[in-house]
Amino acid sequence: MSSIVTNRRRLLQGLGAVLGTAAASQLLGEQAIKSAFCYTKNVNSYKIDGRVFTKNQMIILHSIVGQIIPTTDSVGATDVDCHGFIDHQLANVHTAVEQKNAVSLVNKMNEMSVKRFQLEFYLCNDQQQLALLTDAEQARNGFNQVDRANLKFIKNLTVFGFCTSEEGALKFLKYLPVPGGYQGSVPYEQIGRAWSSKAYY
C-alpha cells in the first residue's frame, strides 16, 4: 500500500473527532439522518444524471470521492456509492445555495484539470487528481477560499455517506450496543445521591 493511501487512512481514522463538532451540526440534523438511512446504494449512479448533478458532473464527483476515501484492500467511497449519496443528500436535505456550491466545486475541479492537464478530471491519473485536490484544499494555483470551503463540504458529505453505508458502519466504526453493559436493579445505596439543578427550585 502506498504511503499516500496509508496516510489518508490514518487521516480518516482521526476525522471522527474533527467532524464531531464542525460538520456535525451541518450534516447530522434529524432530517439528514432520516434521509441518509432512506438512500439505497447504486454504485453505477455516476453513469446517469443525478437530481442535482448532470451525468458528466456525477462522473467527476465519482472520481473526487474516490480520492477522498480510496479503494484499497478495503472498500472505498466509490464502492459504497458516496457520489450517489451526496447527490441524494443535496437534493433532499440541503439548500439551493449548498447545492450550487457543490456543483460549483465539481465544475471548477474539471475546469482546472482541463487547464492544467488538458484532460477532464476523471481522465487524470491519481497523482494529477491528488495535485488538484491538494491545491483546492490549500486554496492555491487557481483555487480560492470559496473552493476550499466547498471541497470541505464535499469531503464531509463523503465521510458521512461512507460511515452511514452498511460497509462503513459494520467494518470501520466501532459499535457497542449497551456501553458498559446493562446493570438492572442496582441498590440505591451503591448509586448514592442523584444530581439535579436546584437553581430553579
KOLMAR-331696 format. One record per residue (C-alpha): residue in one letter; chain; x, y, z. Coordinates in steps of 0.05 Angstrom, whole numbers, plus 5000, padded with zeros to 4 digits. Layout:
N
<zalo residu="A" chaine="A" px="X" py="Y" pz="Z"/>
...
REM end
This chain:
201
<zalo residu="M" chaine="A" px="5000" py="5000" pz="5000"/>
<zalo residu="S" chaine="A" px="5029" py="5068" pz="4981"/>
<zalo residu="S" chaine="A" px="5047" py="5119" pz="5034"/>
<zalo residu="I" chaine="A" px="4995" py="5167" pz="5006"/>
<zalo residu="V" chaine="A" px="4940" py="5117" pz="5017"/>
<zalo residu="T" chaine="A" px="4967" py="5097" pz="5085"/>
<zalo residu="N" chaine="A" px="4970" py="5170" pz="5107"/>
<zalo residu="R" chaine="A" px="4899" py="5181" pz="5081"/>
<zalo residu="R" chaine="A" px="4874" py="5121" pz="5120"/>
<zalo residu="R" chaine="A" px="4907" py="5149" pz="5183"/>
<zalo residu="L" chaine="A" px="4875" py="5216" pz="5170"/>
<zalo residu="L" chaine="A" px="4808" py="5182" pz="5162"/>
<zalo residu="Q" chaine="A" px="4815" py="5150" pz="5230"/>
<zalo residu="G" chaine="A" px="4822" py="5218" pz="5261"/>
<zalo residu="L" chaine="A" px="4766" py="5251" pz="5221"/>
<zalo residu="G" chaine="A" px="4714" py="5229" pz="5271"/>
<zalo residu="A" chaine="A" px="4740" py="5279" pz="5321"/>
<zalo residu="V" chaine="A" px="4742" py="5335" pz="5270"/>
<zalo residu="L" chaine="A" px="4673" py="5321" pz="5243"/>
<zalo residu="G" chaine="A" px="4646" py="5314" pz="5313"/>
<zalo residu="T" chaine="A" px="4640" py="5389" pz="5323"/>
<zalo residu="A" chaine="A" px="4648" py="5428" pz="5259"/>
<zalo residu="A" chaine="A" px="4607" py="5388" pz="5210"/>
<zalo residu="A" chaine="A" px="4561" py="5351" pz="5256"/>
<zalo residu="S" chaine="A" px="4514" py="5410" pz="5265"/>
<zalo residu="Q" chaine="A" px="4510" py="5419" pz="5190"/>
<zalo residu="L" chaine="A" px="4508" py="5346" pz="5168"/>
<zalo residu="L" chaine="A" px="4475" py="5308" pz="5225"/>
<zalo residu="G" chaine="A" px="4407" py="5340" pz="5235"/>
<zalo residu="E" chaine="A" px="4346" py="5296" pz="5243"/>
<zalo residu="Q" chaine="A" px="4325" py="5305" pz="5171"/>
<zalo residu="A" chaine="A" px="4395" py="5290" pz="5145"/>
<zalo residu="I" chaine="A" px="4399" py="5225" pz="5184"/>
<zalo residu="K" chaine="A" px="4330" py="5203" pz="5162"/>
<zalo residu="S" chaine="A" px="4347" py="5219" pz="5090"/>
<zalo residu="A" chaine="A" px="4414" py="5182" pz="5096"/>
<zalo residu="F" chaine="A" px="4381" py="5118" pz="5120"/>
<zalo residu="C" chaine="A" px="4330" py="5122" pz="5064"/>
<zalo residu="Y" chaine="A" px="4383" py="5122" pz="5010"/>
<zalo residu="T" chaine="A" px="4392" py="5058" pz="4970"/>
<zalo residu="K" chaine="A" px="4462" py="5045" pz="4944"/>
<zalo residu="N" chaine="A" px="4473" py="5044" pz="4868"/>
<zalo residu="V" chaine="A" px="4547" py="5040" pz="4851"/>
<zalo residu="N" chaine="A" px="4530" py="5057" pz="4779"/>
<zalo residu="S" chaine="A" px="4496" py="5123" pz="4798"/>
<zalo residu="Y" chaine="A" px="4553" py="5161" pz="4765"/>
<zalo residu="K" chaine="A" px="4531" py="5134" pz="4697"/>
<zalo residu="I" chaine="A" px="4466" py="5173" pz="4697"/>
<zalo residu="D" chaine="A" px="4441" py="5244" pz="4713"/>
<zalo residu="G" chaine="A" px="4432" py="5257" pz="4787"/>
<zalo residu="R" chaine="A" px="4379" py="5302" pz="4818"/>
<zalo residu="V" chaine="A" px="4430" py="5358" pz="4828"/>
<zalo residu="F" chaine="A" px="4488" py="5338" pz="4784"/>
<zalo residu="T" chaine="A" px="4490" py="5323" pz="4709"/>
<zalo residu="K" chaine="A" px="4518" py="5256" pz="4685"/>
<zalo residu="N" chaine="A" px="4586" py="5288" pz="4670"/>
<zalo residu="Q" chaine="A" px="4587" py="5321" pz="4739"/>
<zalo residu="M" chaine="A" px="4569" py="5254" pz="4771"/>
<zalo residu="I" chaine="A" px="4629" py="5222" pz="4737"/>
<zalo residu="I" chaine="A" px="4674" py="5277" pz="4763"/>
<zalo residu="L" chaine="A" px="4644" py="5272" pz="4833"/>
<zalo residu="H" chaine="A" px="4655" py="5196" pz="4830"/>
<zalo residu="S" chaine="A" px="4729" py="5210" pz="4818"/>
<zalo residu="I" chaine="A" px="4733" py="5262" pz="4873"/>
<zalo residu="V" chaine="A" px="4703" py="5217" pz="4927"/>
<zalo residu="G" chaine="A" px="4748" py="5161" pz="4902"/>
<zalo residu="Q" chaine="A" px="4808" py="5203" pz="4920"/>
<zalo residu="I" chaine="A" px="4779" py="5224" pz="4988"/>
<zalo residu="I" chaine="A" px="4768" py="5152" pz="5011"/>
<zalo residu="P" chaine="A" px="4804" py="5107" pz="4961"/>
<zalo residu="T" chaine="A" px="4792" py="5034" pz="4950"/>
<zalo residu="T" chaine="A" px="4850" py="4993" pz="4977"/>
<zalo residu="D" chaine="A" px="4847" py="4924" pz="5008"/>
<zalo residu="S" chaine="A" px="4782" py="4951" pz="5038"/>
<zalo residu="V" chaine="A" px="4723" py="4986" pz="5007"/>
<zalo residu="G" chaine="A" px="4727" py="5059" pz="4988"/>
<zalo residu="A" chaine="A" px="4677" py="5116" pz="4976"/>
<zalo residu="T" chaine="A" px="4662" py="5095" pz="4905"/>
<zalo residu="D" chaine="A" px="4647" py="5023" pz="4926"/>
<zalo residu="V" chaine="A" px="4593" py="5047" pz="4974"/>
<zalo residu="D" chaine="A" px="4565" py="5099" pz="4925"/>
<zalo residu="C" chaine="A" px="4584" py="5162" pz="4963"/>
<zalo residu="H" chaine="A" px="4576" py="5201" pz="4898"/>
<zalo residu="G" chaine="A" px="4503" py="5180" pz="4892"/>
<zalo residu="F" chaine="A" px="4493" py="5192" pz="4967"/>
<zalo residu="I" chaine="A" px="4519" py="5263" pz="4961"/>
<zalo residu="D" chaine="A" px="4471" py="5277" pz="4904"/>
<zalo residu="H" chaine="A" px="4414" py="5247" pz="4945"/>
<zalo residu="Q" chaine="A" px="4431" py="5287" pz="5008"/>
<zalo residu="L" chaine="A" px="4439" py="5352" pz="4970"/>
<zalo residu="A" chaine="A" px="4371" py="5343" pz="4935"/>
<zalo residu="N" chaine="A" px="4334" py="5322" pz="4998"/>
<zalo residu="V" chaine="A" px="4366" py="5360" pz="5056"/>
<zalo residu="H" chaine="A" px="4409" py="5418" pz="5034"/>
<zalo residu="T" chaine="A" px="4392" py="5487" pz="5009"/>
<zalo residu="A" chaine="A" px="4395" py="5511" pz="4937"/>
<zalo residu="V" chaine="A" px="4458" py="5552" pz="4956"/>
<zalo residu="E" chaine="A" px="4493" py="5489" pz="4983"/>
<zalo residu="Q" chaine="A" px="4473" py="5451" pz="4920"/>
<zalo residu="K" chaine="A" px="4501" py="5508" pz="4877"/>
<zalo residu="N" chaine="A" px="4566" py="5508" pz="4917"/>
<zalo residu="A" chaine="A" px="4575" py="5433" pz="4908"/>
<zalo residu="V" chaine="A" px="4563" py="5437" pz="4833"/>
<zalo residu="S" chaine="A" px="4610" py="5497" pz="4830"/>
<zalo residu="L" chaine="A" px="4666" py="5457" pz="4862"/>
<zalo residu="V" chaine="A" px="4657" py="5399" pz="4814"/>
<zalo residu="N" chaine="A" px="4657" py="5446" pz="4754"/>
<zalo residu="K" chaine="A" px="4718" py="5484" pz="4780"/>
<zalo residu="M" chaine="A" px="4756" py="5419" pz="4791"/>
<zalo residu="N" chaine="A" px="4743" py="5398" pz="4720"/>
<zalo residu="E" chaine="A" px="4758" py="5468" pz="4692"/>
<zalo residu="M" chaine="A" px="4826" py="5469" pz="4728"/>
<zalo residu="S" chaine="A" px="4841" py="5398" pz="4705"/>
<zalo residu="V" chaine="A" px="4829" py="5416" pz="4632"/>
<zalo residu="K" chaine="A" px="4870" py="5480" pz="4641"/>
<zalo residu="R" chaine="A" px="4929" py="5445" pz="4674"/>
<zalo residu="F" chaine="A" px="4930" py="5375" pz="4644"/>
<zalo residu="Q" chaine="A" px="4886" py="5383" pz="4581"/>
<zalo residu="L" chaine="A" px="4843" py="5326" pz="4609"/>
<zalo residu="E" chaine="A" px="4777" py="5323" pz="4644"/>
<zalo residu="F" chaine="A" px="4785" py="5309" pz="4718"/>
<zalo residu="Y" chaine="A" px="4761" py="5237" pz="4715"/>
<zalo residu="L" chaine="A" px="4811" py="5221" pz="4659"/>
<zalo residu="C" chaine="A" px="4871" py="5245" pz="4700"/>
<zalo residu="N" chaine="A" px="4914" py="5195" pz="4737"/>
<zalo residu="D" chaine="A" px="4915" py="5191" pz="4813"/>
<zalo residu="Q" chaine="A" px="4974" py="5238" pz="4821"/>
<zalo residu="Q" chaine="A" px="4942" py="5292" pz="4778"/>
<zalo residu="Q" chaine="A" px="4876" py="5286" pz="4814"/>
<zalo residu="L" chaine="A" px="4910" py="5289" pz="4882"/>
<zalo residu="A" chaine="A" px="4950" py="5350" pz="4859"/>
<zalo residu="L" chaine="A" px="4886" py="5387" pz="4841"/>
<zalo residu="L" chaine="A" px="4851" py="5367" pz="4905"/>
<zalo residu="T" chaine="A" px="4911" py="5388" pz="4946"/>
<zalo residu="D" chaine="A" px="4912" py="5456" pz="4911"/>
<zalo residu="A" chaine="A" px="4838" py="5465" pz="4925"/>
<zalo residu="E" chaine="A" px="4849" py="5444" pz="4998"/>
<zalo residu="Q" chaine="A" px="4904" py="5496" pz="5004"/>
<zalo residu="A" chaine="A" px="4869" py="5550" pz="4962"/>
<zalo residu="R" chaine="A" px="4927" py="5558" pz="4913"/>
<zalo residu="N" chaine="A" px="4942" py="5552" pz="4838"/>
<zalo residu="G" chaine="A" px="4875" py="5579" pz="4815"/>
<zalo residu="F" chaine="A" px="4833" py="5556" pz="4874"/>
<zalo residu="N" chaine="A" px="4808" py="5604" pz="4926"/>
<zalo residu="Q" chaine="A" px="4779" py="5602" pz="4997"/>
<zalo residu="V" chaine="A" px="4709" py="5591" pz="4970"/>
<zalo residu="D" chaine="A" px="4733" py="5529" pz="4932"/>
<zalo residu="R" chaine="A" px="4768" py="5506" pz="4995"/>
<zalo residu="A" chaine="A" px="4703" py="5512" pz="5035"/>
<zalo residu="N" chaine="A" px="4664" py="5476" pz="4981"/>
<zalo residu="L" chaine="A" px="4714" py="5419" pz="4980"/>
<zalo residu="K" chaine="A" px="4709" py="5413" pz="5055"/>
<zalo residu="F" chaine="A" px="4634" py="5407" pz="5049"/>
<zalo residu="I" chaine="A" px="4641" py="5352" pz="4996"/>
<zalo residu="K" chaine="A" px="4692" py="5316" pz="5040"/>
<zalo residu="N" chaine="A" px="4646" py="5319" pz="5100"/>
<zalo residu="L" chaine="A" px="4588" py="5291" pz="5059"/>
<zalo residu="T" chaine="A" px="4634" py="5236" pz="5033"/>
<zalo residu="V" chaine="A" px="4654" py="5215" pz="5103"/>
<zalo residu="F" chaine="A" px="4581" py="5219" pz="5126"/>
<zalo residu="G" chaine="A" px="4560" py="5176" pz="5067"/>
<zalo residu="F" chaine="A" px="4616" py="5126" pz="5079"/>
<zalo residu="C" chaine="A" px="4601" py="5120" pz="5153"/>
<zalo residu="T" chaine="A" px="4526" py="5111" pz="5143"/>
<zalo residu="S" chaine="A" px="4536" py="5057" pz="5089"/>
<zalo residu="E" chaine="A" px="4530" py="4985" pz="5111"/>
<zalo residu="E" chaine="A" px="4602" py="4970" pz="5096"/>
<zalo residu="G" chaine="A" px="4628" py="5033" pz="5130"/>
<zalo residu="A" chaine="A" px="4584" py="5024" pz="5192"/>
<zalo residu="L" chaine="A" px="4600" py="4950" pz="5201"/>
<zalo residu="K" chaine="A" px="4674" py="4948" pz="5183"/>
<zalo residu="F" chaine="A" px="4702" py="5015" pz="5203"/>
<zalo residu="L" chaine="A" px="4660" py="5042" pz="5260"/>
<zalo residu="K" chaine="A" px="4661" py="5013" pz="5330"/>
<zalo residu="Y" chaine="A" px="4593" py="4997" pz="5359"/>
<zalo residu="L" chaine="A" px="4576" py="4979" pz="5429"/>
<zalo residu="P" chaine="A" px="4501" py="4967" pz="5435"/>
<zalo residu="V" chaine="A" px="4499" py="4980" pz="5510"/>
<zalo residu="P" chaine="A" px="4561" py="5018" pz="5531"/>
<zalo residu="G" chaine="A" px="4587" py="4990" pz="5597"/>
<zalo residu="G" chaine="A" px="4536" py="4934" pz="5596"/>
<zalo residu="Y" chaine="A" px="4467" py="4934" pz="5627"/>
<zalo residu="Q" chaine="A" px="4460" py="4931" pz="5702"/>
<zalo residu="G" chaine="A" px="4388" py="4927" pz="5725"/>
<zalo residu="S" chaine="A" px="4362" py="4933" pz="5797"/>
<zalo residu="V" chaine="A" px="4422" py="4968" pz="5826"/>
<zalo residu="P" chaine="A" px="4412" py="4984" pz="5900"/>
<zalo residu="Y" chaine="A" px="4404" py="5058" pz="5913"/>
<zalo residu="E" chaine="A" px="4460" py="5056" pz="5966"/>
<zalo residu="Q" chaine="A" px="4510" py="5038" pz="5911"/>
<zalo residu="I" chaine="A" px="4489" py="5098" pz="5868"/>
<zalo residu="G" chaine="A" px="4489" py="5150" pz="5922"/>
<zalo residu="R" chaine="A" px="4455" py="5217" pz="5917"/>
<zalo residu="A" chaine="A" px="4425" py="5236" pz="5850"/>
<zalo residu="W" chaine="A" px="4447" py="5301" pz="5819"/>
<zalo residu="S" chaine="A" px="4400" py="5357" pz="5799"/>
<zalo residu="S" chaine="A" px="4399" py="5431" pz="5786"/>
<zalo residu="K" chaine="A" px="4369" py="5464" pz="5847"/>
<zalo residu="A" chaine="A" px="4379" py="5533" pz="5819"/>
<zalo residu="Y" chaine="A" px="4307" py="5535" pz="5794"/>
<zalo residu="Y" chaine="A" px="4272" py="5503" pz="5855"/>
REM end
